[in-house]
Amino acid sequence: MLSKRKRQREEAQLLQDTLQMQNEWTRLMKIMDQSIEPSESGRFELMVAEAKYFYLLKEVRHYHLNMKVK
């Protein structure tokens, strides 16, 4: 069983990672939207970023954490 302090640190890290991945996913979406002919590697990076973000978001919801929007 985790101590309360360690659990709080892990939850804070999860929220930070989720927000970082959201920013990365949003950045890649903007790049792909502005591209005339998106490359396969760009599409792949976008798909990976999206999968990571939604996985982290699912974890946040599982632990009933609140994400604060900037």
ZIFEN-V820774 format. One line per field, one symbol per residue. ss: DSSP state (a for helix, b for strand, c for the rest). burial: 1 if it has 16 or more other C-alpha atoms within 10 Angstrom, else 0. A space follows every 10 residues. Layout:
ss: ???
burial: ???
This chain:
ss: cccaaaaaaa aaaaaaaaaa aaaaaaaaaa aaaaccccca aaaaaaaaaa aaaaaaaaaa aacccccccc
burial: 0000000000 1001101110 1101100110 0100000000 0000010011 0110011011 0000000000
